Amino acid sequence: MQILEFADDEVVPIKELVELYDAVGWMLYVADPDGLARAVDRSTYVVTARDDGELVGLARVMSDDVSIMYLQDVLVRPSHHRQGIGTVLTTRCLERFDHVRQKVLLTDDEPGQAAFYTSLGYRNLNDLGPNRLNAFVQFRGLDDL
Ligand SMILES: CC(C)(COP(=O)(O)OP(=O)(O)OC[C@H]1O[C@@H](n2cnc3c(N)ncnc32)[C@H](O)[C@@H]1OP(=O)(O)O)[C@@H](O)C(=O)NCCC(=O)NCCS
């Protein structure tokens, strides 16, 4: 039986972080466990999901708590996909920063992720119509993604 628990700003041991990020194939993080731990530790807000004690999901946010809330990672163990866990993690982030004007993220251009973020109320810039908003990015290691 599933015993799902969600927690805010839990201090997650590095080993568990690496296992979770490895499970979704995010190898740039996995290759640098200390960097991963630092990134999670320095996030403004982190929410975790555990199933009977096992870390099965995590979402983290960078924010100034006024004008911008950047959702940096949302990840759920593949064994637990399509059970609503990603939705709960992201909804908690959105509720925590409800007062913030801009809620943005970057993600891979894949239909599943588009469906996921659309289901949570995010809109693709391309769907806002012409002459509305533009986005620019500088990305170190873009070819390694
Ligand atoms: C994206 C991700 C976080 C979704 O987590 P999840 O717990 O499986 O998502 P949910 O169960 O809450 O899905 C909510 C809705 O999003 C949509 N959705 C989610 N994954 C989908 C997929 N692979 N294909 C199509 N729609 C999808 C569906 O509408 C789904 O509702 P439904 O299951 O009732 O049809 C998860 O697939 C994941 O960890 N992927 C690897 C890491 C990643 O790419 N993260 C996002 C980029 S930061």
The ligand as a Gaussian input file, in Angstrom:
#p B3LYP/6-31G(d) Opt

LIG

0 1
 C        7.026000      15.530000     -15.710000
 C        6.805000      14.711000     -14.424000
 C        7.368000      15.499000     -13.239000
 C        5.306000      14.486000     -14.227000
 O        5.117000      13.867000     -12.959000
 P        3.888000      12.887000     -12.691000
 O        3.794000      12.667000     -11.233000
 O        3.994000      11.685000     -13.549000
 O        2.683000      13.792000     -13.218000
 P        1.138000      13.711000     -12.801000
 O        0.752000      12.294000     -12.512000
 O        0.885000      14.696000     -11.716000
 O        0.467000      14.190000     -14.172000
 C       -0.522000      15.210000     -14.222000
 C       -0.999000      15.358000     -15.640000
 O        0.092000      15.841000     -16.481000
 C       -0.014000      15.220000     -17.785000
 N        1.125000      14.332000     -17.982000
 C        2.101000      14.009000     -17.094000
 N        3.021000      13.203000     -17.667000
 C        2.614000      13.004000     -18.941000
 C        3.144000      12.265000     -20.037000
 N        4.291000      11.553000     -19.950000
 N        2.457000      12.271000     -21.203000
 C        1.318000      12.988000     -21.344000
 N        0.767000      13.721000     -20.318000
 C        1.397000      13.723000     -19.146000
 C       -1.322000      14.422000     -17.767000
 O       -2.350000      15.298000     -18.165000
 C       -1.454000      14.071000     -16.277000
 O       -2.780000      13.791000     -15.892000
 P       -3.382000      12.292000     -16.136000
 O       -2.356000      11.300000     -15.643000
 O       -4.647000      12.300000     -15.313000
 O       -3.606000      12.164000     -17.615000
 C        7.477000      13.308000     -14.545000
 O        7.098000      12.725000     -15.773000
 C        8.984000      13.336000     -14.451000
 O        9.564000      13.321000     -13.359000
 N        9.657000      13.357000     -15.614000
 C       11.129000      13.339000     -15.627000
 C       11.682000      14.659000     -15.146000
 C       11.148000      15.816000     -15.944000
 O       11.192000      15.808000     -17.166000
 N       10.647000      16.863000     -15.236000
 C       10.055000      18.030000     -15.875000
 C       11.054000      18.988000     -16.359000
 S       11.722000      20.015000     -15.089000

